[in-house]
Amino acid sequence: MSFNHENRHVLIANKVLIAMSGLTRWTKRQEGFMYEKHHYNIPGPFLALKWTKSRIRHLITLLTHCDDKGMLSLIEISQLAEYAHTSVRSLHDNLRLFEEVGLLRYSVHFSGVISIELIDYLANYRDLFEEAGTYQSKTGYTSVWCEMVRHLMEIEHVNILRVALRALVQVERDIHVQSQKQATLTYDEVKGFLPRYCGHRLAVKGMLDQLSRLFRVQLVENTKDFLSAVKENLSLQKRIHTVSRPLMFHVKLEDPVNSKRIKEAERADTLIGWFDLREIARDFVDFDALEVPVSSLQSLSDTYGFSACGEVLRTIRNDFHRYGEGLQDTDVYRLFFESPILYLNERLQQHSKKSAIA
């Protein structure tokens, strides 16, 4: 895997985002107390660190460029540092620290080139655990669009970066899991994980205002509106019994950086492209006999994007137009008729390499 590989949808465990944003001091709840390190089952190595801006950037950079096993092979460290908007020395220092606490292992091949393994990648970084042959998640993970990641790298103030990470978790929980129209953070929740010196209402509002490129933020500070919002949200009702003031922020992701929306749209377009190909090809071959799970097409769409998938599918469709059933006798298309998904993956890999060179 080369550095040119960049995950389009970066999957990060909610517990990792919570740890990097800072654990809340606001622990009192209606039914007792809630301590995030236990609630999210955050591994010790993540709690052993003070999460500075550079450390947050560096870990997210590694997650953006690792493969599905948590590996980064033969990477130029200068390019990783450039992506994270930090110095090479800062990245070196943090890699050593990450290794000391048990987050990763890395090795230097020769000057400026390293390989990195994120330890227990599925459990630690994706919150996925195998049970009875299937993978289960305890507290979930968030899909972050690659453009969102680039915006996160540009945030200069660490506390604004922390607020952004918390907002991502809340959007995942409230909108994507509980199907709420918007995510909600109370003032006490935000103040609880930020340093005490920046917990003033205006300071918190100012931080959220600076995230306007990424989130649509609506301030609710009228008591009547606050109570009305609480009545409409069961999750919020469990969280507000110890709030200190009727102040909350409604948050939504902007569409251009909404990983879920982008993923859904591209998956739909890729499936339409496949069905268009099938309509052409079934005149020449028993296309329905080919085993092509919808989930596999969706996975290709997530990995390479509809632009690449659409181009490859159009090329195949045009070849069927030109050569018809004769394609079955060609070496180029032999793998397509044996395993369409493997064939598409190879073609898409080639397309990605050409695009990277260009």
N, C-alpha and C positions, 0 to 999 in steps of 0.2 A: 504494500500500500504506500503510495507517495503522498507528499504533503498536499498535492492538488486535490486529494479527496477531502471534501467538506460535506458533512452531513447536512442535508437540507432541512430536516426536522430533527432537532437535537433533543433527545429524550433524557430528562434529568429527574431523579427521584425527588419527590416533595421533601423528604427528610433532609436531602442535601441542600436544597434551596432554603429550607428553614434554618439549618445549621449555619449557612453562610450569611444569612440575613441577621443572625443573632437571636438567641433564645429570649422569649418574653419574660419579663418580671411580673406580668399581669397574670397571675396563676389562679386567683379565686374565681370559682364558678358557682352556679346555683346548687349543684349537687356535691360540691366539695372543692377540690383543687385539681388543676390540670397542669402537669409539668411536661413541656414539649419533648424533652429528651427521652422520656418514657413513652409518651403518647405516640411519637413518631419512631420510636425504637432507633434512635440515632446512634450509629456505631461510635465507639470511643475515639478513634482517630480524628473524626470531624469535630469532636468536642475539645480535643487537645490543642487546637489552634486558635489564635486570634485572627479572624478573617479580615485582613486588610484588603484594600482595593486591588492591589496587584495579585494577591492570592486568589481572590474571587475570579479575577480575569483569567488567571493562568489555569485554574481548574476547569472553568467553562470552556476555555480554548482546547484543552485536552479532550473534553467530552464532545466538542464539535468536530474533532478530527480523528477520533478513534473508530475502530471497526466494531462489529457487533459482539466482539469478545473483549473489548476494552484494550486493544493493542494499537500502538502507533509504531510503525517500523521504518527505520532509516529516515528520520526526520531531521531537517536542518533546524537547529535550535534558533538561529537568527530569524527564520521565517515565523516560527511559533511566537517569538517575542514581538515581532512586527505586528502580527495579527492581534496580539493582546495589548498593543500600544504601550509596551514596557521595554526596558533595556534587557539585553541578553544576561547581564550580571544578575538582575533581579530574578529572572526566570531560573537561572542556575541555583540561586540561593533558595528559592521556593521549591524547586525539584528536590533538593537535598533535604529540606524540611519535610516535604510530603513523604519522602522515603523513610525518614527517621520515625515518623508517627505511624507509618504502616498504610498509607493511602495508595502507594504505587511502588514499583521497582523500575529502575532505568539503568541503561548501560550506554557508555560512550564507545562508539565504533572507531572513529577517528575525529580529528579536529572539527568541531561544529556539527557533528552528525550523531544522533542518539536514537535509541529505541526505548519505548515506555510501555509498561504493562500496568493498567489500573487493577489493583488487587480486589478479588471477589467482585468483579464488575457488575454482574447481574444483581447480586444481593445488595451491594453497597451503593451503587450508582443508579440502578434502575428499580430497586425495591421489588425484585422478582425472585420468588422462591419456588422450587420444584416440589410439587406434592402430587403423588399418585400419577406421575407422568405428565402433568400439566403445570404451567407456571401461574402462580398466584401473587398478587400484590397486596401488601398489608395497608399501606397508607398512600399508595398511588404514585404516579409520576406525571410530569408535565412535559408536553411537546412544545418546544420553542423553535419558531421559524428562524432560519439562518440570518435573515435580515434583522430580526429582533436581536440576535446575538451581537451582530456588528454594532447596533445602536448601544447595547449594553457596554461594549468595549469603549465607547466614546464618552461615557458618563464619568465626569472628573471627580465628583464628590462621593466618597464611599457611602455616606448615609443615604443619598439619593439612590445609589445602586442597591442598597439593602431594601429600601422601600419598593423598588421595581421587582426584586425577587419575591417579596411577600405578595405583591399584587398579582404576580403570575400564579402563585399557589392558590390565591383566593379565587381568581378567575377559573382555574381548573376545577376547584371544589364547588363553587357556587353555580357557575354557568354550564360547564361541561359535564359535571357529575350530577348535580341536583337540578339542572334545567331551569335555573333562575334566569330572569331577564338580564340581570347585572350582578356583579360581585360587590360585596359590601365589606368595608373595613371600618370599624369604629375608631374614634380618636384614641380610646384607651388601648386598643390592640396595636395601633401604630406606635404610640408613645411607649408601649411596653417593651418593644424590642430595640428601640433607638436609645442612644446614650442620653442620660438625663439632661445634659446641657442643651439638647436640641428638641426637647419634647413640647415646647410651647405650641399652642394652636396655630399661630401664624407661620411658625417655622415648618410645621408638618404640612400645612396647606401649600407653602412655597415649594416644598420638595415635590409634592404631587403635581403642582403646576408645571414644573420643569420636565415632567414626563409626558407632556401633551402630545409629542410625536408618536408615542407608543400607546397611550391609554386615553380614553375619554373619561374625564373625572368630573363628577358632579358633587358639590358640597351640600350637605344637609345639616343645617344648624338651627332650624326652627323646631321647637319642641313638638308641635303638632305634626309636622312632616316626619320627624324622627319616629314618633309613636306609630304613625300610619305605615311607615316602611317596616317597622318591627312586626306589626300584625300580619303583613303579607309574606313574611319569611320565617319559617319554622326554625331553621338553623340559627338565625339571628336571635330568636326568642330565647334560646338556650345560652346565649353569650352576653346578654345585656343587663343581667340582674345586678352586676357589680360595677357598671359604668359610672364614671364620675361626672359626665356631662352629656347632654343630648346632641352629640356631634358625630357625624359619620361621613364616609366618602363612598359614593357609588362609582364603580370602575368597570370599564369595558375595554377590551383590546381593539385598537384600530384595525380595520380589515386588512390593510397591506402587510401587517405583521402577525395576523391571526393564523397560527399554524393549523388549527383544526379546520377553519374555513377553507384555507388554501388546499389542504389535504383532501377534503371532501370534493371540492371542485375539480381538482386534477384527477382524482380517482374516477369520477363520473365521465370526464372527457376521455380518459384512457379506455374505459370499458366501451364507450361509444365507438372509439377508433377500432377496437378489437372486433366488435360486432359488424362494423362496416367491412372489415377485412373478411370476416366469415361469410358475409353475403356474396362477396365476389368469389372467394375460394371454393365454396361448396358446389359451384358449377363444375369444378374440375376434380375435386377429391372429396372423400368422406370426411369432411372437416369436423363433424360432430363427434367422430370417434377419437379425436385428439383430446387428451386429458389436460384441461386448462382450468385449474381452480380460480375462481374470482379473487380469492384472497391473495393468490400469487401475483395476479395482474395488479392488484392494489399495492402490493409490496414493491413491485417494480416502479409503479407510479410515484410512491413515496420516496424511493431511493434516487430515481433519475429525473423525475418531473415529467409533466405531460408534453412539454416542448420536445424533449428527446424521444419519449415514447411515441408521440404522434408522428414524428419524422420517420422513425424506424418502421412503424406500422404502415405508413404511406408507401415507403419503399417496397415493402413486401407485397402490398396490394397492387402496386404498379407492375411488379414482376409477374404476379398471377395474371394480370391483364395481358401482358406481352407473351408469356410462355405457357400459361395454362397448366395442364397436367404434366407437361414436360419438366416442371420443377422437381418432381419426385425423382428424376433420374440424375439430378445434378449433385455433385459433391458439396456445393455451397449450402444447399438446403436439406441435406440428409438429416442433420441434427434437428431441424425444425419439425420434420415429420416423426422423429423419434421422441423428442421432448421439446415442445414449443417454448416452454418457460426458460429452459437452459439456453436455447438458441437466442431468445429475446435478450436474456441477460448478457450473453456474449456480445451481441450487436450493440447493446446499450453501453457496455464497457468500452468498446471500440469508439463509439460516438463520443463518450466522455473524454477519452484520451485525446481525440482529435480536437475537441473543443478547448481542452486545457492547453494544448500546444499552440492553437490559434490565438 
